[in-house]
Amino acid sequence: MTVLDDIIAGVREDLHARTALTPLADVRRAAESAPAPLEIVPRLRDPRLAVISEVKRSSPSKGHLADIADPAELAASYAAGGAAAISVLTEQRRFNGRLDDLDAVRARVDVPVLRKDFMIDEYQFFEARAHGADLVLLIVAALDDAHLRSFLTLTSDLGMTALVETHTAEEVDRALEAGAEVIGVNNRNLKTLDVDLAAFGALAGRIGSDAVKVAESGILTAADVELLASQGADAILVGEALVRHGDPAAAISEFMAAAERGIR
C-alpha cells in the first residue's frame, strides 16, 4: 500500500463517521444556503505570480510543522501579505487539519479559500461548500476518469473551482481531457513522498496556456520561487515555508518579488 492509499483509507473511515452524524441531505441543504463562492481564476491569471498560502500544521513527509492555535489569525496575515487565496488542510490523521479551521478562516478573510483534502465522495463537495470553501482539490492519482469528470462537474455546479493536482505527463493529459481549468503540478510524489522541483518545469509546457498552472510542494526559498516563475508558473501553493516563518506576510512579499525576477 502506498502512502496515498493509506491516507485515502483513513479519509474513508473518517468520512463514514461524519456521514453517520450528518446525512447528505442535511449537508446539501447547508451548502445551498451558504453565501455564494468567490471567483479565483481571474486572480490566478493575473500577470503577477499568485501565492496560495496554506494553513498546515503537519504533513506525512515532515511530521509536525507548526502549532497553529489560531488559523484565522494566520490566514489574516497571509491576506495582508498579498495571498491570492488561502488553502486550509482539513484531513485530520496525517495533516492534523479540521473543518473547524476552514470555518474560522472563511469567517476572517475575504479572499478565496481552498478546502485541501482528499476528495473521494460527493458528500465532501457539499460539505466543502457548506463550510464556505471556494475551491477544492482533486488529485488525479486518487481518481479514475469517470470520478474526475463527475467531480469536476459537481464542483462547477456548486459554483466552486477545482485545483486539479497532477504528478506525471499522463495525469496532466487526463486533467486536460477532463476539462480542468486550474492544474497543479505537485513536485512531491504522493506515493513515495520524494520531492523534485524539476517536476513542474518538466510538465508546464504540456499544460501550456490551456489551464492555469500551479506549482506545488517543496517551495522553500525565494530562489525556488524565481525558478518556478521562470518555468511558467501562474501560481504557487506554499505551506511549510510560511508556517515556519516568523513573518509570513513578509515571506509572501519576498516570494512575489522573487517571481518578478524570474519572469523578466
Disulfide bonds with the S-S distance in Angstrom:
none
